[in-house]
């Protein structure tokens, strides 16, 4: 969506800079998401969050916040900041963007970037966590069609448990969403009563 298109829809457009295009994400996917690829996606996610927080009027010590994000899931070593994001959320979000035809600056991916980082920021930044999650919803409502249903599906695609077991269904749902068939996507999503939808 361009600023001109958003202006026609009647809301101020947050300035999100161009990031990794879909064609490059598809290459990353074909190469099975190397560590270098997930680092690129993690950096895009962080920049999406920075830009959206600037748009929302937030002024934070970003390095301090990034330092609070950590993981211990790789060979018992601890990863912080963008390295931790690359290990966890970057592959899921990057693969979703690749499969749907989105780039890393597409509104659904910007929404997911902020949502994901808001969830994993340390609880000691409680006010910031709340601000990030609130900003994600505000941005989603301003940029996504049928926003409540769209965001519910995006949250599911990000946090669905047992991804390997449900890979075919997840791919079908992402394909519907990526092609703009939101009603069909939501109907499909609503019928999956056997899945644990949110982590």
N, C-alpha and C positions, 0 to 999 in steps of 0.2 A: 504494500500500500504506500502510495506516495503522499507527501504533504498536501498536494493539490486535491487528491482523492479524499483525504481525511477532512480537508476543509469543507468539501461538499457535503460530508456527512455531519458537519456541525460541531466538531470538537477540535481543540488544539492538538497538534501533532507533536509528540515528543521526538526530539532529534536523536535518532539511532543511526550511527555510522555504518557504512557497508562492512560486512564481515565475510567470512568464508562462504563462497557461493555453493549452490547445490552440486554443481558438476564436480567440484573438488571433494565434497563430502562423499559423493558416490565413489570416487577413486579411493578415498580412505576406507570405505566399506569393502570394496573389492580386495583391498590389501589387508583386510581383517583387523583394522584399527590398531596400528602400531602405537607404541608409546609416544612417538613424535606427533602422530595424528591426534591422539586424545589431548595432548598438551595444547595443540592449536585450538581445539574446540573449547578446552577449559579457559583459555585466555579470552576467547570470544564471549563465553558466558560471563566471565568477570567484567569485561568491558560493557556488556549489555546492562549488567546490574549498576555499574558506576554511572552510565549515561541516564538510566531511568531514575536513579536516586537524585541525580542533579536536576532532572526535569521535575521531580516531586519536591524540590527545595531542601533536600537533606545535605548536610555538610558533615562528613565523618572522616575519621582517621582510618583510611581504607587498609593500610598496611597492618594496623593493629587488629582490625577485623579479620583479615586474611590469615593472620597468625593464629587466630583462634580456631580455624578450621583444620581438622586433623583426621588422620586415619591410621590404623595399625594393621591394615589388611594385606600388606605386601611383604612377604618373607620376614614377618615380625618386626619390620622397620616402620618408623613413624613418618608419614608424609604430611606436610603442612601446606596451606594455601592452595595455589593453583595445582600443585602436584597432587594434593589430596583429591581435588575435584576431578583431575584427570583419571585417577584410579577408579573413582566411583561414578559420578553422574555424567561425566563427559561422553562416555561411550553410548549410554542409553539415549541421551538427548541428541548427540551427533547422528546416531543411527536412525532415530526417528525423523530428523530433518532430511537425511539422505533418502529415506523411503517415501516420504510424502512430497518431495519436490521443493521443500523449503530450504532457504539459506539460513545462516546463523543469525541474520538480522531480521528474519521474518517475524511478524507479531506473535505467532504461537510459541516460537522458540525464545523470544525475548521474555514472554510471560513465564515460560518454564525455567529459564535461567534464574529469574528473580525468586520464583517460588522455591526452587531447589536450594539456592544459597540461603534464603531466609530460613529454611528448615534446618540446615546443618550448621549455621553460625552458632557459636557457643552461647549457652543460656545466660552467661554473664552479660551479654549484650541484649538483654530482654527487650528494651525499648526499640533497638534497631531491628531485631527479629520481627517485632510487631509491625514496624514501619515498612519493612521489606515485603511482608506478606500482604499488608494493606495496599501497598503500591502495586504489587502484582495483580491484585483483583481490580484495582482502579484502571490500570493499563489494559487489562483484559476486556473490561467492560467498554473501554473506549475504542478498541481496535478489532475485536473479534465479533463476527456475526453470531446472533443467538448465543450471547456470551456465557450465560450460566451453564447451558448444556455443553458448550464447547470446552469451557474450563474444567467441567467435571470429567469429560472424556480425556482431556490432556493430563489431568492429575492421575487418572487411572493408567494411562500409557506410561507415565513416569514411574509409578509406584506399584504396579501389579506384581504380586508375588508369583514365583515359579514361572518365570518368563519362558524358559525353554519348553515347558509342557504346553504352554498356550501360544507358542510362537505363531502358528498359522492364523489363529483368531486375532492376535494382536496386529499382524500384518494386514489382515483384511480390514480391521477397524481403522488403522492408520491410513490405508489407501482410500477409504471412504471419506475420511476427514480431509486428506490432502486434495482430493478432487472436488471438495466443496459440498459433498452430499451429507450435510450435517444431520438432517432428520433421519436418514438411513443409518448413519453412524450411531446416533443416539438410540434408535430402536434396537440395533444390534447389541449395543452396550447394555441396555436395560434388560435384555434377555439372559445375560450371563449370571444367573443367580448362583451358580456353583463356584464362582470365583471369589476369592478374597480381594476386594477391589483396592483398598488402600492399605499400605503397610501398617 
